Structures are given as C-alpha cells and as structure tokens.
Amino acid sequence: MVPPAQRPPLEPSLTAAELVDGAWREKPAPDRNHANAQAGATTAVRGPFHRKSQPGGRGGWWILTEADVRLGAEIFRPDIAGWRRERVPVLPDERPLTATPDWICEVISSSNRAHDTVLKQRRYHQAGVPWYWLLDPEAGTLIVLKHEPQGYLELLVAERHEVVRPEPFAAVQVRVGLLLGDDPEE
C-alpha cells in the first residue's frame, strides 16, 4: 500500500487506469461488444433516472460513465456508476469523486472478467456499495447483486431475452438485451 503522501496524483491521460493495492493498473480500451453494452445500459438507466425525483419512482440519481471514484486508498473507474441525489444533492466537481456510489455496473469482457467479478466485487462490497451489476455481453446476462453484511447477495440473474425490473431501478421494466446494446424491439 502506498502511503498517501507518496501517492501519485490522478492526472488526466489518454489511458484509463485504476489504483489498486498501491499500484496503477491500466484499464484496457473496450472492445465493440463492451462499448455497445456500456452505451445500452447507460441509455436504459440514465434516461429515466438521471434527473430530480419524479412520481412513480423515477429520477433521483446522478448517473456517470467512466468516472474516477476513490474508495478508501484505491481509485476505480467503473463503467457506469450512480449516486442517489438524496444522499449527494450536488454532484461534486472533483476528481476522483470521493462519495461512494450507490450503484455500480461493470461490463464484463475477456480482458477484465476476474478483475470485475472477484477483486472489484470484493472492494466494492468492502466500501459499502449497495448495488453491483455485472453485465456480460459474451454470456448475454445481467447479474444484480445487493450488499449484505456477509457479502453480496445475488438477487437476479437474467438472460438477454428476459424482461426484468432490476434493483435499484425497479420502477422501469427493461429487456436485458437493451442493457447489452441490442436494438429495441419494434
């Protein structure tokens, strides 16, 4: 672990990186399937929820992609993260963000599968992130995890063709394929 005084500052660069276990880890550029799923999930969630609270349970969130987030001594760059506006009324103008997200979605790809499903899952749980989604374009699945004291509880596992109301965004029904970047059904 690198002491705070010796940590390099997080500076904008052309490559994405995360500070994990005291070392900078480059985050590979997304492939086509990863980018498509990230855009699909962002569109599906940000549209109805990135605004002030609305009747029917919509709104009330800040939804960002690729935001640097400090969790303890580490810095992560989740594919998508959200903060409830009731807890974070004004999105801070800081980098990295220090408010723990209320929801994180990681899009799984072959280059980061173990990092997202093991290391990040452990770190996000330790930091108290209430909701963690694993979106897997290759498998065509969504896994929704809820924070419990002993670890994340798997609440939902759904396939591309299924229509679900995934927590914490259960106010909206969505086909998993849309989250994965599929075209909307006509």
N, C-alpha and C positions, 0 to 999 in steps of 0.2 A: 504494500500500500504506500503510495506516495504522500508524504506529509503535505498539508495544504499550502505551506509557504513554497514548496518546491514543485507544485503542480504547474504545468504549462497552461497559460490561459487558452480558453477556447476561442479560436480565431476562425473567421470565415475562410474556407478553402474550396478548391474545386472538387475535393473528395470528401465524402461523408465519413465521419469517424465517431467512435464511441469510446469513452474512457471506462474500462472495466478492469478491476483488480489492479489498478495503478498503471495500466498500460493502454496506449491508444490502439484501438482495433479498427482498421479500415472497414467500412461498410461497402460491400460491392455494389456497383450500379445495378439497378433492377433489370431483369430481362423483360421481354414483351408481356408474358403472362403475369408476372409480378406487377408491372406498371398498370396493366389493364385492371387487375383485381383491386389495386390500391385506389385507382380512379373510380371504379364501380362502387366500392364500399364507401368512399368519401362522398360521392354523389348521393347515395342512398341515405346516408346518415346526416350529412351536413344540411341538405335541403330542408328537411322538416325540423331539425333540432338546433342549428346554429343561428339562434335568434333569441329574443326575450321570450319568456314563458307564454304559451298560448293555451286557450281552452282545449281540453282533450288530451293533455299530457305532452303536447309537442313544445318545442323550443326549450329554452333554459340552459343551453350549452354553448361553450366555445369548442369548435372542432378544428384542429390543425393537422396538417401533414408535415412530416419530417422536421418537427420542432425539437430542438435540443432540450432535454429535460434532466435536471440534476436530481438524483435520488441518493441521498447521503453523499458519499465521496465519489460516486460514479456518475457518468453522464451518458445517457442513452438518447437515441434518435428513433423513436417509434415511427412506424409507417403512418399511423394515424393515432391521435390522442384527443381526449375530450375532458373538459373541466366543467362542472356544474356552476352556473352563474350565481346560484345562491351561496356557494362557498367562495367563488372567485368572481366578485361582481365586475371587476375591471381586469381585462387581460393585461398582465404586466408587460412593459416594454423592456425586457431583459433577456439576455442570452448567456447561459441557458436559463430556462424557466425553472424556478425553484418550487413552485406549487405542485404537489403530487397530483398527477392526473386521476380522474375518477373512472376513466375508461381508456384502455389501450387496445389497439388492433394491430397485430403483426401479420403481414402476408408472408407465408412460408415459401421459400424456394430452396432448391437443392444446395445452394451455397450457404444458407443460414439456418437450415432445419434444426440442428441440435442447439444452436445458439438461442433461437427463439423458443423452442419447446422445452429446453432444460434450463440453461443459465438465466435467460431473461425471465422466464416464468418464476424461477426462484427469487430473483432480485425484485421483480415487481410485487411478488407476494410479501417479501420482507419489508418493502416500502409502504405496504398497505394499499396498493392499487385495488379498488373494489371489484372491477370488472376487467377481464382479459379475454380478448377474442383471438383465435388462431384461424386465419383464413388460408386455405390451402388450394391454390389453383390446380395443381397437379392431381390431387385426390378429388377435387371438386367438392370440398367440405368446409363447413363452418363449425368450430367448436367454441362454445361460450362457457367461460369459467367465472365463478363467483368466489370472492375472497371469503374464507372461513379461517378461524384461528389456526387450525391444524394444516391448512394448505388450501389450494384452490379446489373447489367443488365443481365437477363437470355438470353443468345444467342442461346443455343442449349439444347434440351432435346432429348435424343436418347435411343432406346432400344437395347438390346443385338444383335438382328438380323440385325440392320441397319449398313450401311457403311457410314462413315462421314469423314469430314476434320475439326477436332476440332481446333479452335484457342487456342493458338498461334502457333500450329503445323500444319497448314492447307496445308503445302507443301506435306504432306503424307496423303493418304487415308487409313482409318483403320476401320475394323469391330469392333463395340463396344464390342462384345463378346471376342475378343482378349485382349482388355483392362481389361476385367473381368477375364482373365486367361483361357478362353476356348482354346481348341486345334485349330490350324489353319485348315482351310478347305483344303481338298486335291484337 
